[in-house]
């Protein structure tokens, strides 16, 4: 790959991007002092929105999408990033304001690059990606606020998606009793294999509009937003903890002050674009006590040319677990 490399790059207008499979050279990429051989890149909800020109995710074209990537260092101005080092990159505008992971090579600033901790392969890191990191960060944050398996059951919304399914796997591996809320209750056996003890159909979220419902959950990871988050607020136990980072279910939150003042419910927002020190800590846990047990079961691999169709599948909710682009194909 000394001369050209393959990339899926968007052209045209941001609201109607045209995806082209091209052969590029290093000089075609956004500036950076570190070059990475990309082995895998995740396909996230945000990637699907960008690839279909929705929500003004990408504002300037041409651009290579892909908001997370994993691979090995080719060269870097940072001597700590030796050639061959296995790394992961996510956030910092990668795939949005800076060329991202849907290419066989990436060029980024060294300060954006996280060497993988022992215990995680490059493929593991890609399957986890920003989705897995954000789920792990949510659990890490809830635990810093006092959540423990003995606190009581934890519920995950949007559990069939990438972030949700990884959250179920991580929580169950840590010893939590996990329930899931999903629009795919027919997949109860799959959720049970991940470690879920209860599957709740998404329809229940709008079945009762009272400001407070039966208190059930000690903790929650919300990957959806909208009605799902509203329902969680109303069903938390006293001093219950919610980590929220999704918006696929809507941007509005319909609730009242009652759960907050009568049950002391805690609602914590999670931003995955966190400082590097926190990333190292959370990725360290993903290689250690929080290491997922079912990554293969959560993963569907595709090729670079399959991406446009994959975007439609993601937006239509026809993906279970994580979609990962294998750039070595």
Number of C-alpha atoms within 10 A of each C-alpha: 9 6 8 13 15 17 25 25 24 23 16 13 14 22 16 14 20 18 21 14 14 13 15 18 15 15 8 10 18 17 15 16 13 20 21 27 26 28 23 32 34 30 31 25 20 22 26 23 18 25 27 21 19 16 12 13 19 27 15 15 16 17 25 28 29 28 28 28 34 32 29 22 23 18 18 19 13 12 9 10 20 14 15 13 17 25 23 25 28 26 15 17 15 22 24 23 18 23 25 31 33 34 29 24 28 29 26 22 16 18 13 17 19 20 18 23 18 10 11 17 16 20 20 20 28 32 31 29 27 25 27 25 22 26 29 27 25 26 25 18 19 21 14 10 12 11 20 18 17 10 14 16 18 27 28 30 29 24 28 27 25 28 31 29 28 30 32 30 25 26 25 22 18 16 12 24 20 28 24 29 23 24 16 17 17 11 13 17 12 16 24 17 12 25 23 25 16 15 23 17 13 18 11 12 16 11 9 10 13 10 16 20 16 9 16 17 24 23 30 27 32 29 27 23 22 18 19 27 30 19 24 30 31 24 21 28 22 18 18 27 27 29 24 22 21 24 15 14 14 13 12 12 14 14 19 14 13 14 23 18 10 11 19 16 24 19 16 16 14 19 12 19 15 13 10 13 9 12 17 15 13 21 24 18 16 23 18 14 11 20 20 24 15 16 19 13 13 21 20 16 17 18 15 23 15 11 21 16 10 23 21 16 13 21 17 9 13 12 18 20 21 30 23 24 28 20 22 11 9
